[in-house]
Amino acid sequence: MKREEIQRLIHDGYHIILSGVPAVIEGDLWEYLDSLDDDSGVLVLSDLLTWSDEGLAIINKA
């Protein structure tokens, strides 16, 4: 996944990637995330912007 793609998803209103699919969270994002299991595999788009390019490249392979 490329940084530009993440920025586009954020611009389009998405908050997370859940099971490989971008999703919009209604309400408080952090409350939603707290309600999930630790192994849910959710990726927060704003957090992905802080990842290295090498780390982002791994997302495509998952």
C-alpha positions, -999 to +999 in steps of 0.1 A: +000+000+000+013+034-009+012+065+013-008+084-014-034+057-014-038+060+024-041+098+021-068+094-006-088+070+016-086+094+045-096+123+022-126+101+011-137+098+047-125+063+056-110+057+091-098+021+091-091-010+071-110-040+084-104-074+068-087-057+039-116-033+032-117+004+040-144+013+064-160+044+079-167+044+117-197+062+129-192+077+164-160+077+183-132+058+165-112+051+197-143+036+215-149+014+185-112+003+185-113-004+222-143-027+217-124-050+193-103-080+201-065-074+200-061-097+171-089-082+149-064-071+123-078-036+120-054-010+106-061+027+115-054+048+084-040+078+103-015+055+120-004+040+087+009+074+077+036+071+103+048+037+090+079+033+069+075+026+032+088-009+039+061-015+065+034-002+041+047-025+014+040-055+036+003-047+037+000-055+000+014-089+007-009-098+035 
